Structures are given as C-alpha cells and as structure tokens.
Amino acid sequence: LVPYAMADTQLADHVLTAPGGAFRSRRQWFAIAFTCAVAADLSHVQGFSFSVGEPIPRELWEAHFLTEEDADE
C-alpha cells in the first residue's frame, strides 16, 4: 500500500485522508482512497473507510514509483 502514490495525503484533527493511494494485487496496481481517524491520545482507531478504484495504467507506474516486481518473487 502506498497512500501517497497518486496524490498527497492530508492530516487534520487526528484524521488521515489519502485520496490517491495505490495497492498491489496479482501483479497489478489499483487505486485506493481511504480515511483513518484516530483517538486524540493516538491509542486506537476510531474510524476507517476506504474505496477501491480502477487498475492504474502500467504507463503511470514508473512516474509514481510503483514497482513492477512483487516482494515475494
């Protein structure tokens, strides 16, 4: 998971928003957006939501530092 692959993350009031993340599955990168809210004392997650998007075109991988290799190869 690369939370900042396609867009910067934002942090405000103990909420991390990642509108342009990427994750890898079956040798393909996919878009993902998520929001994670933590308690004021940072002791636990209070809320988490995500949305999986479309595959990211291979021609964009290099520009966004998304590798072609799988870690377990």
Buried (B, 14 or more C-beta within 10 A) or exposed (E): EBBBBBBEBEEEEEEBBBBBBBBBEEEEBBBBBBBBBBEEEEEEEEEEEEEEEEEBEEEEBEEBEBEEEEEEE
